[in-house]
Amino acid sequence: MDERKKLSAADAFVQICNALDKLDWKYSQDESDLRIECSAQGEDLPMDLIIRCDVDMQLLQLFSQMPFTVPEDKRLDFAVVVSVINNKLVDGCFDYNVLDGKVFFRMTNSFRDIALGFETIKYLIFVSCATIDSYNDKFLMVSKGMISLEQFLESEA
């Protein structure tokens, strides 16, 4: 593996930890895997975040799994829901596995040949949390059958 890439990823990892410290967030870190875990409380549901520095791709990756699994009988409708929401997003996206019903939010930022600044990291975290918080309750309502696909589509029109 390219030593320059390793150093760049290690620097990005330190910058993320420094930003989280500056924001006064609690987090756990795995320096060997360049992985950070933290959480935030949204209006409705908690949000667990995993932030990784991918050495090979030189990419900062933020993931957050939704705290529920879509039941089999709702999975096709849910695919439409995710598609509609993803079409509206400017940054980040929801990844949905129709086979197992798991839903993740994902946002990335390259650190190839650049130093990550505080504002970039803050943007990544805050926009991710705001996006997740905006939609996780709608996701949950559709997956639990509290609202139908048609009702969801009407609310998003």
C-alpha positions in Angstrom: 0.0 0.0 0.0 1.2 3.5 -0.8 2.8 5.1 2.2 1.6 8.5 1.1 -2.0 7.3 1.1 -1.6 5.9 4.6 -0.3 9.2 5.9 -3.1 11.1 4.3 -5.7 8.8 5.8 -4.1 9.0 9.2 -4.1 12.8 9.0 -7.8 12.8 7.9 -8.6 10.6 10.9 -6.8 13.0 13.3 -8.7 16.0 11.8 -12.0 14.2 12.3 -11.2 13.5 15.9 -10.0 17.1 16.4 -13.3 18.4 14.9 -15.4 16.2 17.1 -13.4 17.4 20.1 -14.0 21.0 19.1 -17.7 20.3 18.7 -17.7 18.6 22.1 -19.0 15.3 20.8 -18.5 12.0 22.6 -17.1 9.3 20.3 -15.0 6.1 20.3 -12.2 5.5 17.9 -10.3 2.6 16.4 -7.1 4.1 15.1 -6.0 0.8 13.6 -9.1 0.7 11.4 -9.3 4.5 11.1 -12.9 4.3 12.3 -14.9 6.6 14.6 -18.3 5.8 16.1 -20.6 8.4 17.7 -24.3 9.1 18.0 -26.8 12.0 18.0 -30.3 12.3 19.2 -32.7 13.5 16.5 -36.2 14.8 17.0 -37.6 11.3 16.8 -35.0 8.6 16.7 -31.4 8.2 17.7 -28.7 8.3 15.0 -25.6 6.1 15.2 -22.8 7.3 13.0 -19.7 5.5 11.7 -17.0 7.6 10.1 -14.2 5.8 8.3 -11.2 6.9 6.4 -10.7 4.7 3.4 -7.0 4.5 2.6 -7.2 3.1 -0.9 -10.0 5.4 -2.1 -8.7 8.4 -0.1 -12.3 8.9 1.0 -14.0 9.9 4.2 -17.2 7.8 4.6 -20.0 8.5 7.0 -22.6 5.7 7.5 -25.7 5.5 9.6 -27.9 2.4 9.8 -31.6 3.1 10.4 -32.6 1.5 13.8 -35.2 -0.8 12.1 -35.4 -3.4 9.3 -38.1 -3.1 6.7 -40.5 -6.1 6.9 -40.7 -8.3 3.8 -44.2 -7.3 2.9 -43.2 -3.6 2.7 -39.9 -3.9 0.9 -41.0 -3.1 -2.6 -43.0 -0.1 -1.5 -40.0 1.0 0.5 -37.8 0.9 -2.5 -40.0 3.5 -4.1 -39.8 5.6 -0.9 -36.0 5.6 -0.9 -35.9 6.4 -4.6 -38.2 9.4 -4.1 -36.2 10.7 -1.2 -32.8 10.1 -2.8 -34.0 12.1 -5.8 -34.4 15.2 -3.5 -31.1 15.0 -1.8 -28.2 17.3 -2.7 -25.6 15.5 -0.6 -25.5 12.0 0.6 -28.0 9.2 -0.1 -29.9 6.4 1.5 -28.7 2.9 0.6 -31.4 0.2 0.8 -31.0 -3.6 0.5 -34.4 -4.9 -0.7 -33.3 -8.5 0.1 -32.7 -7.9 3.9 -34.6 -4.7 4.5 -31.6 -2.8 5.9 -31.4 1.0 5.3 -28.3 3.1 5.6 -27.5 6.8 5.1 -24.1 7.4 3.4 -22.2 10.5 2.7 -18.6 10.7 1.5 -15.9 13.4 1.0 -12.6 12.9 -0.7 -9.3 13.8 1.0 -7.1 12.9 -1.9 -4.4 15.5 -2.1 -6.2 17.9 0.2 -6.3 18.5 3.9 -9.7 18.2 5.5 -10.8 21.4 7.3 -13.0 21.8 10.4 -15.9 23.3 8.3 -15.8 20.4 5.8 -16.0 17.8 8.6 -18.7 19.8 10.5 -20.7 20.0 7.2 -20.4 16.3 6.7 -21.7 15.5 10.2 -24.4 18.1 10.5 -25.9 17.7 7.0 -25.9 13.9 7.5 -27.7 14.2 10.9 -30.2 16.8 9.5 -30.9 14.6 6.5 -31.3 11.4 8.6 -33.5 13.2 11.1 -35.7 14.6 8.3 -36.5 11.2 6.9 -36.0 8.4 9.5 -39.5 8.9 11.0 -41.1 8.7 7.5 -39.1 5.6 6.8 -40.3 4.1 10.0 -43.9 5.0 9.4 -43.9 3.4 6.0 -42.1 0.3 7.2 -44.5 -0.2 10.0 -47.6 0.4 7.8 -48.5 3.6 9.7 -48.8 5.4 6.4 -49.2 3.8 2.9 -47.0 4.4 0.0 -49.7 6.6 -1.5 -49.9 8.7 1.6 -46.1 9.1 1.6 -46.1 10.1 -2.1 -48.8 12.7 -1.4 -46.8 14.1 1.5 -43.7 14.5 -0.7 -45.5 16.0 -3.7 
